[in-house]
Amino acid sequence: MSQKILLSLMLSMVLLITLTMVIMSIQAVERDQPLIIVNVKVVRKPEGISATTPKRMIMLTEEVVEKVITELKSKFGESFFKEHFVLKDIIEKSSIPDVMFINFEYTSNGYKVNMSVAVNTWWRSERAYQIIHEFSNIIHSPQEIRVTREKAENIAAEEKLPQPYTSRLEVRDGRIVWVMTSQNFEKYPIGD
């Protein structure tokens, strides 16, 4: 008889504890306080721990490249982008952590220029996976190369730059420019 009473008492205690836990969890939910249920124990959410998934997740390289291409198409127009830009490579430099460089070859009127877009890859940053304009070397608006190499050399001669010249196309301040350099080293001696 005493065993039956003891067993009945234990069952009543378990039911009372379970009912108390259910009531506590209902009250906590009503107060909008997230609960974590662990092994039938109700534990209040510790301060500073998020009950939701992070806002930003780590993106795959392909996703980052696709995001940049989508942004460039939006900025320049899809037909302009397809006509002028070709993806060359993707570089992550150990000297600049958490930055990915997506390199393109830009072609216009038979001339080619290398351009790069720097992207913040630190996924916890507020600017995660956004273009870093300070490190990027790309045009700011649609442009065509209309000045030929010969015309650039004529302008250099008019400005009295000593011949012979070395010339190359570069992107500076968001614009494509011809860089003309004199190879006249007699005027600029090197060494002793």
Backbone bond lengths (Angstrom), bond angles and torsions (degrees), N, CA, C in turn:
res aa  C-N    CA-C-N  psi(-1)  N-CA   C-N-CA  omega(-1)  CA-C   N-CA-C  phi
1 M - - - 1.437 - - 1.529 111.50 -
2 S 1.315 116.26 -44.57 1.455 120.10 -179.38 1.531 111.24 -65.54
3 Q 1.343 117.00 -30.63 1.470 119.86 177.21 1.517 110.37 -68.24
4 K 1.325 116.84 -38.78 1.461 120.03 178.41 1.528 110.14 -65.19
5 I 1.293 116.76 -40.34 1.464 120.47 178.93 1.528 109.79 -66.06
6 L 1.332 115.32 -43.48 1.464 119.73 179.09 1.527 110.88 -63.11
7 L 1.322 117.16 -43.30 1.468 121.52 178.02 1.522 110.63 -64.42
8 S 1.308 116.45 -41.80 1.456 120.80 178.25 1.529 110.85 -64.62
9 L 1.314 116.00 -40.51 1.457 121.08 177.55 1.534 111.19 -63.34
10 M 1.311 117.38 -42.48 1.472 121.43 179.07 1.522 110.95 -64.81
11 L 1.321 116.59 -42.96 1.472 120.01 177.79 1.522 110.64 -62.64
12 S 1.308 116.59 -40.25 1.465 120.30 178.19 1.522 110.69 -62.97
13 M 1.332 117.04 -40.46 1.473 121.43 178.97 1.530 110.55 -64.27
14 V 1.329 117.40 -43.86 1.470 121.18 179.56 1.522 109.59 -62.61
15 L 1.327 117.04 -44.40 1.463 120.41 178.56 1.525 110.87 -64.16
16 L 1.310 117.61 -39.65 1.457 121.54 179.06 1.534 110.76 -65.16
17 I 1.324 116.62 -42.88 1.472 120.50 178.42 1.526 109.85 -64.72
18 T 1.322 117.71 -44.85 1.465 121.38 178.96 1.520 110.63 -61.21
19 L 1.327 116.93 -44.97 1.459 121.36 179.00 1.531 110.71 -62.84
20 T 1.311 117.32 -40.76 1.468 121.63 177.76 1.523 110.49 -62.23
21 M 1.324 116.50 -43.13 1.471 120.08 179.41 1.521 110.56 -64.04
22 V 1.311 118.02 -41.50 1.464 121.19 179.34 1.520 109.75 -63.91
23 I 1.316 117.12 -44.31 1.467 120.58 179.25 1.525 110.41 -63.23
24 M 1.333 117.24 -42.45 1.468 120.58 178.63 1.525 110.80 -62.47
25 S 1.328 116.48 -40.73 1.469 118.54 -178.81 1.519 110.58 -69.59
26 I 1.338 118.07 -35.60 1.470 120.54 177.27 1.523 109.57 -65.85
27 Q 1.332 117.37 -43.09 1.462 120.50 179.11 1.529 110.80 -63.41
28 A 1.314 116.73 -40.88 1.470 120.17 -179.41 1.517 110.57 -66.39
29 V 1.338 117.39 -40.16 1.463 120.54 179.03 1.517 109.88 -66.27
30 E 1.341 116.64 -38.79 1.455 119.86 178.20 1.522 111.11 -63.62
31 R 1.335 117.31 -31.41 1.458 121.32 178.01 1.525 111.69 -87.73
32 D 1.315 117.18 5.76 1.466 123.27 178.29 1.531 111.68 59.68
33 Q 1.323 116.34 42.66 1.456 121.23 175.90 1.526 107.36 -112.97
34 P 1.337 117.16 109.53 1.461 119.71 -178.43 1.526 111.50 -59.22
35 L 1.312 115.36 141.28 1.457 121.79 178.57 1.516 109.37 -116.88
36 I 1.315 114.34 151.50 1.455 120.14 173.79 1.518 105.91 -117.32
37 I 1.322 117.50 120.77 1.461 121.35 -178.80 1.519 107.56 -98.17
38 V 1.340 115.32 119.49 1.457 121.36 -177.95 1.522 107.85 -128.54
39 N 1.333 116.77 118.68 1.466 122.53 177.36 1.530 112.50 45.46
40 V 1.288 116.01 51.01 1.455 124.36 177.73 1.527 112.07 61.33
41 K 1.318 117.14 22.00 1.459 120.88 173.22 1.517 107.14 -110.86
42 V 1.301 116.72 137.59 1.451 120.85 177.47 1.523 107.31 -96.98
43 V 1.328 114.68 121.47 1.459 120.70 -177.18 1.519 107.83 -123.29
44 R 1.298 117.18 131.26 1.461 120.55 176.53 1.519 109.08 -70.42
45 K 1.323 115.53 146.65 1.468 121.16 179.64 1.520 108.74 -64.49
46 P 1.346 117.93 124.72 1.466 120.11 177.26 1.527 110.83 -65.34
47 E 1.315 115.61 152.02 1.465 120.79 178.30 1.523 110.01 -63.06
48 G 1.314 116.76 142.10 1.460 121.62 174.76 1.512 115.02 84.51
49 I 1.324 118.14 -2.74 1.463 120.22 178.77 1.516 108.22 -105.41
50 S 1.306 115.95 127.03 1.458 121.13 -178.20 1.520 109.84 -82.74
51 A 1.323 115.70 136.68 1.458 120.21 177.32 1.519 111.18 -89.60
52 T 1.323 116.99 -4.05 1.462 120.80 -179.20 1.522 109.88 -111.10
53 T 1.314 116.17 170.36 1.464 120.39 176.98 1.523 109.15 -74.83
54 P 1.331 117.77 156.93 1.465 119.87 179.59 1.521 111.45 -60.74
55 K 1.352 115.94 151.39 1.463 120.56 178.86 1.523 110.72 -66.34
56 R 1.337 115.82 -35.56 1.463 120.31 -177.24 1.516 108.79 -115.50
57 M 1.295 115.92 136.60 1.455 121.56 176.64 1.522 108.47 -114.89
58 I 1.317 116.52 157.69 1.457 120.88 178.31 1.524 108.41 -67.62
59 M 1.340 115.76 129.30 1.463 120.84 -179.29 1.520 109.71 -97.09
60 L 1.306 116.05 148.54 1.456 121.49 173.12 1.520 109.03 -73.21
61 T 1.334 116.36 156.66 1.463 120.89 179.27 1.523 110.72 -55.55
62 E 1.332 117.33 -42.05 1.462 121.09 -179.39 1.522 111.22 -61.54
63 E 1.330 116.52 -37.46 1.464 120.28 179.14 1.528 111.22 -68.02
64 V 1.331 116.60 -39.01 1.467 120.61 178.60 1.520 109.60 -64.26
65 V 1.340 117.08 -45.99 1.469 121.42 179.89 1.523 109.95 -61.68
66 E 1.314 117.47 -44.37 1.468 121.22 179.51 1.528 110.94 -62.25
67 K 1.333 116.77 -38.89 1.471 120.73 178.31 1.527 110.49 -63.79
68 V 1.340 117.31 -43.96 1.473 121.19 179.45 1.520 110.28 -64.45
69 I 1.328 117.39 -45.02 1.469 120.76 179.65 1.525 110.12 -60.85
70 T 1.322 117.40 -41.78 1.467 121.15 177.93 1.529 110.88 -61.75
71 E 1.342 117.01 -41.94 1.469 120.21 178.40 1.526 111.32 -64.76
72 L 1.338 117.13 -41.60 1.465 120.22 -179.85 1.529 111.00 -67.26
73 K 1.330 117.36 -39.53 1.471 120.46 176.82 1.524 110.14 -62.80
74 S 1.322 116.22 -38.93 1.463 120.21 178.63 1.531 110.95 -66.53
75 K 1.327 116.73 -37.71 1.463 121.96 -177.48 1.527 112.33 -74.32
76 F 1.344 117.46 -44.67 1.465 121.87 -173.94 1.526 113.94 -100.02
77 G 1.310 116.99 -16.48 1.456 120.89 -172.66 1.526 108.76 97.30
78 E 1.320 115.78 140.68 1.466 120.25 -174.39 1.523 112.58 -63.90
79 S 1.331 118.09 -42.17 1.471 119.71 -177.74 1.530 110.99 -67.52
80 F 1.341 118.31 -39.89 1.466 121.54 177.81 1.524 109.85 -62.92
81 F 1.335 116.53 -44.33 1.464 120.42 -179.61 1.528 110.67 -61.06
82 K 1.333 116.71 -48.85 1.472 120.35 -178.75 1.523 112.03 -63.20
83 E 1.313 117.08 -34.21 1.462 121.57 -177.83 1.527 112.43 -73.80
84 H 1.333 117.85 -32.34 1.465 120.71 -170.21 1.529 116.01 -113.26
85 F 1.313 119.40 -26.45 1.466 121.39 -172.08 1.525 112.16 -106.00
86 V 1.343 115.39 137.13 1.463 122.26 173.01 1.529 106.85 -132.05
87 L 1.324 117.03 128.50 1.461 121.42 178.03 1.525 109.30 -68.20
88 K 1.347 116.79 125.21 1.468 121.71 179.96 1.517 111.92 -96.58
89 D 1.317 116.51 -60.25 1.459 120.14 -177.67 1.521 110.59 -161.72
90 I 1.330 113.96 174.12 1.454 122.20 179.72 1.522 106.37 -127.90
91 I 1.322 116.36 128.56 1.463 120.24 -176.12 1.524 109.37 -127.64
92 E 1.326 115.50 134.53 1.460 121.58 170.50 1.519 106.22 -117.51
93 K 1.321 116.90 116.15 1.465 121.83 -176.91 1.525 109.82 -93.58
94 S 1.322 115.70 133.26 1.465 118.97 178.57 1.525 111.22 -68.57
95 S 1.336 116.84 -23.40 1.463 120.05 179.57 1.532 112.43 -73.99
96 I 1.332 116.91 -19.40 1.470 121.28 177.47 1.531 107.05 -126.02
97 P 1.333 117.77 87.40 1.465 119.39 -176.50 1.523 112.38 -66.64
98 D 1.326 115.38 151.32 1.466 123.36 176.03 1.521 113.72 63.15
99 V 1.332 116.86 25.11 1.461 121.41 175.22 1.523 108.10 -130.86
100 M 1.314 115.99 130.16 1.459 122.74 177.28 1.525 107.68 -112.29
101 F 1.327 116.24 134.27 1.460 121.12 177.48 1.521 108.54 -105.59
102 I 1.329 116.00 121.11 1.460 122.02 177.39 1.519 106.03 -104.75
103 N 1.335 115.75 113.69 1.463 121.52 -172.16 1.522 111.59 -101.17
104 F 1.325 114.41 137.09 1.457 122.43 179.89 1.519 109.66 -123.69
105 E 1.326 115.14 154.31 1.460 120.77 169.11 1.521 106.16 -107.41
106 Y 1.321 115.41 123.25 1.462 122.10 -178.48 1.524 107.23 -102.36
107 T 1.326 117.63 129.99 1.463 122.27 -179.67 1.517 109.69 -122.46
108 S 1.348 115.04 133.80 1.459 121.16 176.63 1.524 108.40 -150.95
109 N 1.316 116.69 126.21 1.471 123.17 178.23 1.530 112.62 50.15
110 G 1.311 116.59 40.50 1.463 121.74 177.09 1.516 114.92 84.23
111 Y 1.312 118.80 -6.89 1.466 122.33 178.84 1.526 109.44 -99.30
112 K 1.335 115.29 147.88 1.465 120.70 -179.49 1.524 109.70 -121.99
113 V 1.324 115.20 141.55 1.467 122.29 178.15 1.528 107.67 -135.01
114 N 1.326 116.67 136.18 1.462 120.60 175.46 1.518 109.52 -85.11
115 M 1.320 115.37 134.90 1.464 121.63 178.54 1.519 108.15 -132.63
116 S 1.325 115.97 149.86 1.464 119.01 179.05 1.525 110.47 -136.94
117 V 1.318 113.88 147.49 1.463 121.41 177.60 1.527 106.84 -118.83
118 A 1.331 116.71 122.99 1.462 121.98 177.68 1.526 108.79 -91.86
119 V 1.332 115.34 135.70 1.463 120.61 -178.39 1.526 109.00 -127.23
120 N 1.317 116.32 134.54 1.460 122.23 175.91 1.529 108.11 -74.09
121 T 1.334 117.75 118.25 1.465 120.52 -178.57 1.525 113.08 -105.46
122 W 1.337 116.90 6.53 1.464 118.21 176.72 1.515 107.76 -78.77
123 W 1.318 116.49 104.75 1.458 122.29 -169.26 1.526 113.61 -66.78
124 R 1.313 119.27 -17.09 1.465 120.31 179.38 1.520 112.57 -87.16
125 S 1.305 117.45 -9.38 1.461 121.84 -178.37 1.523 110.87 -72.66
126 E 1.336 115.76 152.12 1.467 120.28 174.55 1.528 110.55 -63.97
127 R 1.338 116.54 -27.91 1.470 121.27 -179.76 1.529 111.06 -101.16
128 A 1.310 116.95 29.46 1.463 120.73 -177.90 1.522 110.54 -58.53
129 Y 1.321 114.65 132.76 1.468 124.00 176.57 1.526 113.07 61.20
130 Q 1.312 116.66 26.95 1.462 120.96 173.79 1.522 108.89 -104.57
131 I 1.320 115.71 155.86 1.464 121.39 179.03 1.529 109.06 -69.74
132 I 1.330 115.65 134.12 1.464 121.74 175.17 1.523 106.12 -97.51
133 H 1.312 116.82 101.00 1.463 121.34 -174.51 1.529 112.28 -65.96
134 E 1.336 116.96 -29.68 1.465 120.17 -179.02 1.530 111.93 -66.11
135 F 1.326 118.22 -28.88 1.464 122.49 -179.54 1.524 112.44 -100.27
136 S 1.319 117.65 -10.84 1.466 121.25 -177.21 1.523 110.44 -82.06
137 N 1.303 115.10 151.74 1.464 121.53 179.02 1.528 106.98 -131.15
138 I 1.331 115.03 79.97 1.465 120.97 -174.25 1.527 108.85 -145.88
139 I 1.322 115.98 155.76 1.460 120.41 179.29 1.531 109.69 -66.34
140 H 1.331 115.60 153.36 1.468 120.84 -179.04 1.522 112.65 -93.82
141 S 1.327 116.53 -17.66 1.463 120.61 -179.27 1.528 108.13 -150.16
142 P 1.335 118.14 163.25 1.466 119.96 178.98 1.531 111.08 -57.66
143 Q 1.337 116.32 131.98 1.463 121.92 -179.73 1.519 109.86 -141.09
144 E 1.307 115.15 152.38 1.466 122.74 173.16 1.522 107.76 -119.25
145 I 1.322 117.17 149.30 1.467 121.00 175.77 1.522 106.65 -90.47
146 R 1.328 115.81 106.19 1.468 120.83 -176.97 1.524 112.52 -106.69
147 V 1.327 117.42 -16.34 1.466 121.39 178.45 1.526 107.51 -90.93
148 T 1.325 116.00 121.69 1.468 120.42 -179.85 1.524 110.07 -79.08
149 R 1.323 115.77 165.73 1.461 120.93 176.66 1.531 110.36 -59.03
150 E 1.339 116.30 -41.71 1.469 120.94 -179.43 1.529 111.14 -62.39
151 K 1.335 115.97 -42.57 1.465 119.28 179.32 1.530 110.31 -65.99
152 A 1.327 117.28 -38.06 1.468 121.06 177.55 1.528 110.35 -63.59
153 E 1.341 116.87 -39.20 1.470 120.21 177.56 1.527 110.96 -67.10
154 N 1.332 117.64 -37.34 1.472 120.83 176.47 1.530 111.25 -63.32
155 I 1.306 116.35 -41.55 1.468 120.30 178.01 1.529 109.68 -63.98
156 A 1.334 117.19 -40.57 1.472 120.65 178.00 1.522 110.58 -62.15
157 A 1.343 117.09 -39.85 1.471 120.84 178.60 1.529 110.32 -66.17
158 E 1.343 116.93 -41.32 1.467 120.54 177.66 1.527 111.55 -61.59
159 E 1.324 115.72 -32.96 1.470 120.72 179.20 1.527 111.53 -86.01
160 K 1.350 116.18 6.48 1.467 123.89 175.69 1.530 113.65 64.36
161 L 1.320 117.00 35.98 1.461 121.03 172.55 1.524 107.75 -77.89
162 P 1.347 118.96 124.80 1.466 120.75 -176.47 1.527 111.95 -61.28
163 Q 1.338 115.17 138.99 1.467 120.84 178.18 1.517 109.30 -84.56
164 P 1.303 120.92 162.76 1.466 130.19 -5.64 1.536 111.43 -76.03
165 Y 1.336 115.42 163.77 1.458 121.87 -175.73 1.528 111.32 -110.20
166 T 1.313 113.34 152.94 1.459 121.77 163.99 1.520 104.54 -115.06
167 S 1.315 116.51 133.56 1.469 118.62 -178.48 1.520 110.06 -131.05
168 R 1.310 114.65 146.09 1.467 120.51 176.52 1.530 108.75 -154.72
169 L 1.316 115.02 156.01 1.465 121.08 175.35 1.522 108.90 -94.15
170 E 1.321 115.80 138.66 1.464 122.03 176.85 1.520 109.34 -140.20
171 V 1.319 114.70 163.73 1.463 120.58 171.37 1.521 106.66 -104.58
172 R 1.324 115.66 121.34 1.465 121.62 177.70 1.523 108.51 -131.63
173 D 1.313 115.01 127.39 1.473 121.01 -179.41 1.523 112.16 51.91
174 G 1.321 116.38 38.96 1.455 121.15 175.72 1.519 115.13 78.94
175 R 1.342 117.33 8.87 1.472 120.92 -179.66 1.525 109.62 -125.69
176 I 1.326 115.93 147.84 1.461 121.29 175.81 1.523 107.86 -84.24
177 V 1.334 116.39 127.62 1.468 120.76 -178.23 1.527 109.78 -134.84
178 W 1.330 115.02 152.97 1.454 121.19 170.25 1.522 107.61 -85.97
179 V 1.316 117.38 131.63 1.460 122.46 174.92 1.524 106.50 -108.60
180 M 1.323 115.55 114.82 1.469 122.05 -178.86 1.524 108.14 -106.65
181 T 1.318 116.68 126.53 1.457 122.13 -179.12 1.518 109.18 -125.43
182 S 1.317 115.88 134.53 1.466 120.67 177.45 1.522 109.39 -75.86
183 Q 1.334 115.56 140.40 1.460 120.32 174.59 1.523 110.71 -103.23
184 N 1.313 116.58 15.81 1.457 121.94 179.87 1.528 108.13 -81.78
185 F 1.341 115.73 91.42 1.452 120.26 -175.51 1.525 112.68 -84.32
186 E 1.348 117.72 -8.11 1.463 119.40 177.07 1.523 109.85 -65.56
187 K 1.327 115.40 -37.16 1.459 120.25 -179.81 1.530 110.76 -73.88
188 Y 1.328 116.20 -27.91 1.462 121.70 -178.10 1.526 108.54 -121.33
189 P 1.348 119.07 79.11 1.466 120.85 -176.14 1.528 111.57 -63.97
190 I 1.324 114.10 141.67 1.459 120.64 179.49 1.524 107.55 -111.83
191 G 1.306 118.02 128.53 1.470 122.10 178.48 1.511 111.67 76.37
192 D 1.357 116.12 -162.44 1.477 121.66 -178.18 1.495 112.58 -89.20
